[in-house]
Amino acid sequence: MLWRRWRLSAPTREHRTRDAKGWAPSLRNEQQPTCKPWKSDPVSESNPIQRLLICNRGEIAVRICRTARAMGIPTVGVFSSVDRNAFHTRYVDQAVELPGEDPRGAYLDMDAILEIAAEHNCDAIHPGYGFLSENADFSERCKQAGVRFVGPAADTIRDMGGKIRARELMKEANVPVIPGIDAGDDDALIKGAQDVGYPLLVKASAGGGGKGMRRVEAPEELAEALAAARREAAGSFGDATVYLEHLVRPARHIEVQILGDTHGNVVHLGERDCSAQRRYQKVVELAPAPELPDDVRTALCEAAVQAAKAVNYVGAGTVEFVLGPDNSFYFLEMNTRLQVEHAITEEVFGVDLVKAQLEVAAGQPLRFSQDDLVGRGCSVECRIYAEDPAAGFLPAPGHLVSFVMPSGAGIRFDTGVQSGDTISADYDPMIAKLICTAGDREAALSLTEQTLRETVILGTKTNLVFLADLVAAMKETTVDTQYIEREMADWQAQSELSDRIYGVAAVFDALESGGRATGSGSDDTDLYSPWRPGAVKGRA
């Protein structure tokens, strides 16, 4: 297929659009192409979503589109200048290029995104995760423009986006909060630190992802930690406000998935253990959390629902807790969006969380009550990255010569790339999420390790072997948040196969499949369906 391309020209603001017929200019007053809808499971009889704009990229854009397609909702995707050939642009019904040459800034351009939504008659916008997903101003602007934001109201995002404000609200709702000092200048924080007790965490009030955080073991370290945390917070979030929390150690990171609708219903879908972390970044997640007494599990989930009701939560969200060695737990934060690790909850509870989001955005009540939600089995997620674990996890962007995903019962890959694509240096270097589900924790972890060791990725360094070794260790112990730092700081690959062996495996797979990009043997031409096991048959 030859795709025709047009350049943007002033004074008319023009977006390049690609649909099934190729590239074409898109102008506000032109007749828009018709997207052929699928005829299964409409969103709502009274207030359906007519067309969904997905203002994200990569894996999550593909994931959202997959569910929208199954629900009969046409989709419009967006892409930056460096994402012109990205897989998600070929997966959506229409793909529109965002203006500008800033790869990250393009997906944050609210004006352009809302203009595209208007041009293409999109009445709902799904932000995915990252980028604009927790931007209260964007949620508010969508409402003002008459477009449904698939997520909570702007006030909820603001209340939960500032960690100090969130702590105050949780205290009022009688949700346990870690002892700390919520505000003050450096002198006040240093003075009050003795009452909180060491060790401490200095934390930025805004943002997340481990930025603006410093661990403090003793009083003489505090002043320097405060200055460093403020600098990083100001640079990352434009807000230098920090606060202090007592550092619970050893600690586990437990989060609870919640869903709320516009009719006042709030339910939880169990918990996930996200304790396998590196520099406050999640690496491997499990659902349900292992070695958690039933009474603690019940109390955690009830506290999460209580927290959601306190802020009139609507949509999918996550309430995160710190669990101490005595099984006491404390509110950490609320993520007002879909989490990267949502898939393991879907596998355990059999609920499509994106579908639930879209139904709630259409004004429908939740399809289920709390009593209807019963988890079964165990699910594990690993984040496969283009990075070099032996070199301090430095990103390793590059061309994917071959990406072969094993298939089988209980194996699911969520990805936004395929063989021949490029992992860009401009974005998070995630290649895929591997989700493995089995009847119990040991079986799920064993399946995960086996699948990681059979996955073939050529063309760039990855964390596949590191993940396999970590998962193997998790079969023998329940990890805490400092396990990787403590036990795997000097990790080196011991059994990584050579590129030549992987190359032979990739060639064998290509020959076996007759030269096609897939050897799944399935009649489903959708290689990236998250609802069927595996995307490409492969051996290693």
N, C-alpha and C positions, 0 to 999 in steps of 0.2 A: 504494500500500500504506500502511495506517495502522499505524504502529508504536506499540505500547502501552509505557508506561514506568512503572517502579516506583521509588520513592525508597528509599534505604537506611534501615533502621530498627533501632534497638537493641532488645534486646540481641543479637539474632541477626545475625551478619555476613552480608550478602547482596550478591551481585554481580548487576548487570543484564546479561542475556545476550541476544544477538540471533542468531538463525539464520534459515533460509529462511522461517520462519513469522512472524518479527518479534521484538519484545522480550518477554522473560519473566524472572521472578525465578529465580535459580539458588541452590539450597541444597545443602549437603553430602550430606544423606541422601535427597534426592529422586531419583526415577528420571530419568536423563539422556536427552535426545533422542538418537536414533540418527543418526549421520552416514552417509550412503550412500557407501560406498567406490567408487573407480574400480578397474577390474579389469585394470590393466596393470602389468607389471614389479614384482611384490611385492618388498619389501626383503630378506627372508630367509625361508627355509623353517623354520629352527630357532628364530630369536629375532627375529621381526619387530617393528617399531615399530607399535603399535596405534593410537595417536593422538598427534599432535604439537602441543605448545603453542609458539607463536611469540611470545616476549616482546620484541617490538620493534614498530616502526611504519613507515609510509611505504614507500619504495621497496624496502627490504630485506625487509620483511614480505611484500610481494607477491611478490618474487623467490623467497623460500623456499617460500611457499605453492604457487607454480606448479609447482615440482619435486615437492613432496609430493603434489600432486594427480595428477601424471603417474605417480607410483609407487604410487598407491592408498592413501595415508595420509591419513585425515581430519585436519583442522586446527582448532585453537582459537586465536583471536587475542585480544589484550588492547588496551585503549585507555584513554586518560586522559579527563578531563572535557572538554577542549578538542578531543579527537579523535573525538567521538561520531559525526560524519558523515564521517570520513576514509575514503578509498577502501579502505584495507586492511581496514576493518571490514566492508565489503560483499563482499570477495573471499574471506575465510576461510569455513569452514563454520559456525563459531560465533564470535561476538565477545562478550567479557565486559569490562564496565567495571571499571577499577581504582578502589579507594577513594581518597578525598582530593581536594583541589583544587589540589595542586601539580603542574603539568603535567610537569615533568621528574622530580620525585620519585616520581611514580606508577610509572614504568617501572623504578625502582630498588627498589621495595618487594618484597623477597624473600619476606617472609611472605605477602603477598597473592598473589604469583605462584605460590608453591608450594601455597597453599590452592586456588587455581583449578585447578591441575594435578590435585590430588587430587579435587576436586569433579567434574571432567569426565573422569576416568579417563585422563589423559594420562600415558604412560609415558616420554616424552622431551620435552625442552625445547631449542629452538634459540634462542640469544640474538642471532643476527645479528651486527652490529658496533655498537660504542658501548655505552652503558648498562651491562649486566651481562656483556657478552661476555668481558671479561678480568678478571672478579672471581673470585679464587680461593675466597673464602668461599662464593660462590654455587655454584660447581662442587662444592665439598665438601658443601654442604647438599643439593644435588640427589642426590648419592650416598647420603647418610644417609637421604633420604626414599624411596629406591628408584626414583628417576627418572633416566633417562639424560640427562646433559648433553652436548649435541652440541658437543664441543670437547675440549681436552686435560684431563689430570688437574690437580687443584688444585696439587700440588707443582710441576708444570711451569709453570703460570701464575705462581706466586710466584717461581720461579727466574728467569723471563724478564721478569717485571714490574718488578723492581728492576734498573735498568741497571747498577749497580755489581756486583751479584751475577752478572748475565748476562755482564759483561766477564770476571769471574774464571773462570766456567765455560768461556767460549770460549777463554781462554788455556790452560786445562787440556786442551782438545780440539784445541789447535794451530790454531785458526782465527785469522787475523790480526785484531788489535785496534788501533784508533787509539792512538798514544802519549798518555798522560795521567796524571792523579793521581786515584786512585779514592776517596779518603776523606781526612778531616781537617778541623780547624777552619780559619777564615779565615787565620790566621797560617801554618799548615802549607801551605795551598794557595798563598798568595802566595809563600812561600819556594820551593816546588817548581816554580812556574810558569816560572822561568828555564830549568830543565832541559828542560821540555816544549817551550818555544819559542813565540814569538808569530807570528801571531795565535792566539788561543785561543777556545774556546767554554766558557762556564759552562753546565752542564746539570743539570737536576733529575734525581735518581735515579728518582723515581716519575713516572707519568703519561706524557704525550706531547702531540702536537699543537702543538709549538713553545712551550708554556708553561713558564716557569722556565728559559728559555734566553737568554743574552746573549753577543753577540760582543764580544771584547776585542782591540783593535789594539795597545795599548801598556801597560806596567806601571802607569802612573798611573791607568788606567781600571779596574783589576781590583777594587779594594776596593769601589767603588760598584756594579760589576756583580754581585759576589757578594751584596751586601746586597739588591739588587733581585731577583735570581733566587731567593734564599731566601724573600723575602716572597711572591713570586708562586707559588712551589712550595707553600708552606705554605697559602696561600689556596685553591689549586686542588686539591691532592692531600692536604692534611693532613700533609705530610712536607716539611721544609725542607732535607733532605739534598741537597747538590749535589756535583758533581765537575768536573774540568777535562779537556778534550780539546784536542789540537792541531787547529787549523782547517785542513783540507785545502782548498786554493783554487788554481785553479778546481776544482770538484768536480762529479761527477755522482752522482745517487742511483739506484742499481741494486738491485732486490730480486728474490729468487728464490722462486717458489711451491713449497711442499713439501706432501706428503701422507704420513701415516703411519698404520698400522693396529695393532691389538692383537696381531698375529702377528709383529711385529718388522720388517715391511717399511716402507721409507721410499724415496720417489721424489721427483724434482723435475720440475716442468713449466715449465722454462725461466725466463727472466728478463723483467723489465719495467723500462723506463726511466721514472723518476718525477722527472726533474730539473726539469721545468717547474713551479716552485713560487713561491708568494708567501707570505712570512713563515712559511716552513717548512710551508705547507699545499700539498698537491698540487693541480694545476690540470688538466694534461693528462698522460696516460700512454701509452706505446707498448710493444708486445710484437711481436717481440723488440727488445732495445736496439740502436740503430744504431751504426755505427762502433766495433764491439767485436771485437777480434781473436778468432779461434776458440779459441786456447789460454787466453785470459783468460776467455772465456765458460765454457769447460769447468771451469777452476779455480774460478770463482765458484759454479757449480752444485754441484760436488763439495764445496766448503766448506759450502754450505747444508745438504746432506745430512748431512755430518759434524756440523754444529751440532745438527741435529734428533735424530740418534742419540745425541748426548751427553746429551740430556735426556729420552730415551725418548718422543719426540713422537708423539702420536696425534691424527689429524684433519688439517684443513687449516690451514696456517700460512704465514707469510712471514718470510724472513730478509733483512734489509735491510743493504746495504753502501754505503760511500762509495768512489767510484772517483776516484783522483787523475789529474792530467794525464799521468803516466807509465804509466797503466793499473795501478798498484798499487791494491789494494783492502783495505778494513778493515771488520770487523763493526761495524754501527751498533746494531741492536736486532732482536729477534724479536717479531712480532705474533702472538699466540696465538689467532687468530680468522680469519674470512673477511675479506678486504680489500674496501674499496669498489671497487677497480679489478680485482677478480677476473675480470670478464667478458671482458677482452681475452685473458687466458690461456685461457679456455674457447673463445673463437673460434679461436685459433691451434692449439690442441691437440684441439679437438673433444670435450672432456671437461666434463661437468656437475659442477662442484665441489661444489654443494650435494647432489647425489645421492651423490657420493662420501662426503661428510660423514655423511649419513644411513646409508649402508651400513656405514661404519666404526663408527658408534654402535650399529648392530645386531649388531656382532661379526663382520662379514664381512671376509675379507681383500680387499686391493685387487684390482680386476679386471684390472690390467695390471702388467707389469714395466717397468723403465726402458727396455728396448729397444723396447717397444711404443709409447713416447711419441715421436712425431715431429711437430714443429711445421711448419705450412705458412702462408705468407703473412705479412701484418702487420696488426695491429689497433690502433686508436687509441681512447682514451676521453677524453671531455670532460665535466666536471662543470658542468651548467647550474644557475646559482643565481639566486635573486631578490635581486639586489644591484646597486649602482650603481658600476661601475668608475671613472667619471669623478669620483666623490665619495669616493675612498678606499675603495671597495668596501663602503660602508655597506649593511647588510641592507635589503631593500625588501620586507617582507612585504605581503601584500594578496590581493585576490580575483583569480583567474584568469578573466578574461572569456572568453578563447579560448586554447586550446593546441592547435595544429595541428602534428603531427609528420610530416614527409615520409617516404615509404616507398620501397623499392627494394632491389635486390640489395646485400647487404653492410651494410645499415643496421639497427641494433637500438637501440631505446630501452628502458631500464629506468627505470620511474617509479612513483610511488605517488600521482599526482594526475591529474586530467582537467579539461577545461573546466568551470567553475562551482565548483571547489574553492577553498579558501583556503590560502595559504602562511602558516603561523602564526608569530608573532613569538616564540613560546615554544621553538622548535626550530631546528635547522640549516635554513637557507632553501633547501635543494636542491630543485629542481624535477624534474630528471631527469638520467640519465646517457646520453649519446649514445655508442654504440660503432659504429665503422665499420671494416670489414675488407675488404682487397683483396689482390692478389697480391704487392705489394711496398710499401715505405714511401711512395714518392712517390704511388702510386695511392691508398693508404689515407688519406694526409693531404689529397689533393685531394678525395676523396669526403667527408671530414670537414668541410673548409671549405665545400664546396658545400651540404651538409646543414644546417650551422649557419646559413648565410645564407638558407636557404629555410624554416627553422623559424619559426613564428609564435606569439608569446606576447603577449597583450594583458592589461592590467590592472595590471601592475607592471613596474618596471625589471628588466632581466636583464643578464647578462654575455655574451650571445650574440655581439655584434659584437666585443667584446674577444677572446673565444675564437677567432673566425674570423680576426682579425688575427694572433693568436699562432700559430695553426696555419699560416697562410700564411708567417709568418717561419720556422717550423720546417722548411718545405720547402727552405729555403736554407742552414740551419745546424744543427749539433748543439748543443742548448742545455745550459748548466750550471745549477746551482741558483740562481745570482744573475742569470740572464739577464733575467728580468722586472724585477727591481729596477734593473738597469743600463740596459736598453734600452727599457723601457716604463713608466718611472716617471711620465712626463708624458702618458701616453696619453689621447687624446680620440677619440671616435667621429668618423670622417670620412664614413661612407656609410650611417648608420642611416636606415632608411626611416621616414616619419611614421606615427603611429598610424592616420591616415585610410587610408593604403595598406594597412596590415595589416588594418584593419577590412574593407575591400572584399574582401581575400583570404579572410578568415574567413567572411563572408557568402556568397561564391561557393562555398566548400567546403560550407557548410551546405545551400545550395540544390541543389548537385550531388548531395549524398547524400540528398536528399529529406527533410531536417530531422532525420535520425538523427544520433546522436553520433559515428557512424563512417561513413566512406565507403570502407572498405578493400576492399569487394567480396569479402571472404572469408566462407566459411561458418562460420569459427571465431568464436564470439561472445565469446571472451576477447580484449578489446582490449589487454591488457597482457602477452601472452605474450612472454617474452624470446627465444623460440626461433623467432620468425618476424620477417621484416623489417618494421619500422615498426608503428605501431599505428593511425594515422589517415592517410588519404590527404589531402594538402594541397598548396597552391601558394602561392607568395609572389612 
